[in-house]
Amino acid sequence: MAIVTSTETPSAVDRAILDAARACVAEFGVRRTTLTEVARRAGVSRPTVYRRWPDTGSLVADLLVRELREIIAEAVPAAGSARERLVGAIVGGGATMRQNPLFAKIFRADADLMLTYVFERLGRNQRALLELFRDGIREGQADGSIRAGDPQRMAGMVLLIGQSAVQSAGTIAPVLDFEHLDTELAHALHAYLAPSK
């Protein structure tokens, strides 16, 4: 399964700015993070940050894309059918996201910002995931481990299932703890994607 990759390698300055933004968001949340504080923590001037990112929103968007890429890259199993690798990446990535301090802070401090991407529009992270899932579904259709169907529409449903499992996990925890949530999520995804017998 292909991993979501950047079209260009970030410079050392870009990495320092993104690392500083990560620290600010993890500490303050998105709303209280400023480009001035990010520049200070990165050890660069404010104009250096503004030349790369015009506002906090665009910087945080790039930060979250980077974070998601790293999470997915670490979650993809090395072996198995395309379906097994895709489901493993989604379940493993979801578990990592629930424990990730950056996403945890955003879910706690800026939950209303997340609602925009749940109910109103697709964000960059969701588009990157749709592309990843679509490619994984195509691979699974090619190796026979995933049923026939439109890969883009199927990727959309996989995103809805995975997104719900990550974002709503805390609300259902009294009934379905995280360990069992991962097991049930894997069952749900395998059942949805498996070829008909």
C-alpha positions in Angstrom: 0.0 0.0 0.0 1.4 3.3 -1.0 2.0 5.9 1.7 0.8 9.5 1.5 4.0 11.3 0.5 4.9 15.0 0.1 5.8 16.3 -3.3 8.9 18.1 -1.9 11.2 17.5 1.0 10.9 20.3 3.7 14.0 22.3 4.4 15.6 22.4 7.9 13.9 25.7 8.5 10.5 24.3 7.5 11.0 21.4 9.8 12.0 23.6 12.7 8.9 25.8 12.2 6.6 22.7 11.9 8.2 21.3 15.1 7.7 24.6 16.9 4.1 24.7 15.7 3.5 21.2 17.0 4.8 22.2 20.4 2.6 25.3 20.5 -0.5 23.4 19.4 0.1 20.6 21.9 0.5 23.2 24.7 -2.0 25.9 23.8 -4.4 24.4 21.2 -4.9 25.8 17.7 -6.7 29.0 18.6 -4.1 30.2 21.0 -1.1 29.3 18.8 0.3 32.4 17.1 2.9 32.7 14.3 4.9 35.0 16.6 5.2 32.3 19.2 6.0 29.7 16.6 8.8 31.9 15.2 10.2 32.4 18.7 10.3 28.7 19.4 11.7 27.9 16.0 14.5 30.4 16.5 13.6 32.3 13.3 12.1 35.7 12.5 8.4 36.3 12.0 8.9 37.2 8.3 10.6 33.8 7.8 7.4 32.1 9.0 5.1 34.4 7.1 7.0 33.8 3.8 6.2 30.1 4.1 2.7 30.2 5.8 0.4 33.3 5.5 -1.5 32.4 8.7 -1.8 30.0 11.6 -4.5 28.0 9.9 -2.3 27.1 6.9 0.6 26.2 9.1 -1.5 24.0 11.3 -3.0 22.3 8.2 0.5 21.4 7.0 1.5 20.3 10.5 -1.5 17.9 10.7 -0.8 16.5 7.2 2.8 15.8 8.3 1.6 14.2 11.5 -0.9 12.1 9.7 1.7 10.9 7.2 4.0 9.8 10.0 1.2 8.0 11.8 0.1 6.1 8.7 3.7 5.3 7.6 4.3 3.6 11.0 0.9 1.8 11.1 1.1 0.0 7.7 1.8 -3.7 8.2 4.8 -5.0 6.2 3.1 -8.2 5.0 -0.3 -9.6 4.1 -2.9 -8.9 1.4 -3.7 -5.4 0.4 -6.9 -5.6 2.5 -4.9 -6.8 5.5 -2.4 -3.9 5.1 -5.2 -1.3 4.5 -7.2 -2.4 7.5 -4.0 -2.7 9.7 -3.0 0.9 8.7 -6.5 2.3 9.5 -6.8 0.4 12.8 -3.2 1.1 13.9 -3.3 4.7 12.7 -6.5 5.3 14.5 -5.1 3.9 17.7 -2.0 6.1 17.4 -4.2 9.1 16.7 -6.2 8.5 19.8 -3.0 8.5 21.9 -1.2 11.3 19.9 -0.8 14.4 22.2 -1.3 16.8 19.3 -4.6 15.3 18.1 -5.7 14.8 21.7 -5.2 18.5 22.4 -7.1 19.5 19.3 -10.0 17.2 20.1 -10.1 18.6 23.7 -9.4 22.3 23.1 -10.6 22.9 19.6 -13.4 20.3 19.2 -15.6 22.9 17.4 -12.9 23.3 14.7 -12.9 19.5 14.2 -16.7 19.7 13.7 -16.1 21.7 10.5 -14.3 18.7 9.0 -16.9 16.2 10.2 -20.0 18.0 9.1 -19.2 20.7 6.6 -16.2 20.0 4.4 -13.3 17.8 3.6 -9.9 19.0 4.8 -6.5 18.3 3.5 -5.9 15.4 5.8 -9.2 13.8 4.8 -8.3 14.3 1.1 -4.9 12.7 1.7 -6.6 9.7 3.5 -9.2 9.3 0.7 -6.3 9.1 -1.8 -4.5 6.6 0.4 -7.6 4.5 0.9 -8.5 4.6 -2.7 -5.1 3.4 -3.8 -5.2 0.6 -1.1 -8.6 -0.5 -2.3 -7.4 -0.6 -5.9 -4.4 -2.8 -4.8 -6.8 -5.1 -3.0 -9.1 -5.4 -6.0 -6.1 -6.3 -8.1 -4.9 -9.0 -5.7 -8.5 -10.3 -5.1 -8.6 -9.4 -1.4 -11.1 -6.5 -1.8 -14.5 -6.8 -3.5 -15.4 -5.0 -6.7 -16.8 -1.5 -6.5 -15.9 2.1 -7.2 -12.6 2.6 -5.2 -13.4 6.3 -4.6 -16.8 5.7 -3.2 -15.5 2.8 -1.1 -12.7 5.0 0.2 -15.3 7.5 1.3 -17.1 4.9 3.3 -13.9 3.6 4.8 -13.0 7.2 5.8 -16.4 7.7 7.5 -16.0 4.4 9.4 -12.4 5.2 10.5 -13.0 8.8 11.3 -16.0 8.0 13.5 -13.9 5.4 15.4 -11.2 7.9 16.1 -13.3 11.0 16.9 -16.1 9.3 18.8 -14.0 6.7 20.7 -14.1 8.6 24.0 -17.9 8.8 24.0 -18.4 5.1 23.6 -15.5 4.1 25.8 -17.8 3.0 28.7 -19.3 0.4 26.4 -16.4 -0.3 24.0 -12.9 0.3 25.4 -10.0 1.2 23.1 -8.6 -2.4 22.9 -11.9 -3.8 21.9 -12.7 -0.9 19.7 -9.7 -1.7 17.5 -10.9 -5.4 17.3 -14.4 -4.4 16.3 -13.2 -1.7 13.9 -11.0 -4.3 12.1 -14.0 -6.7 11.9 -16.2 -3.9 10.4 -13.6 -2.9 7.8 -12.8 -6.5 6.8 -16.5 -7.3 6.5 -17.1 -4.1 4.4 -14.1 -4.7 2.1 -14.0 -8.5 1.7 -15.1 -10.1 -1.6 -18.5 -11.8 -1.5 -18.3 -15.6 -1.1 
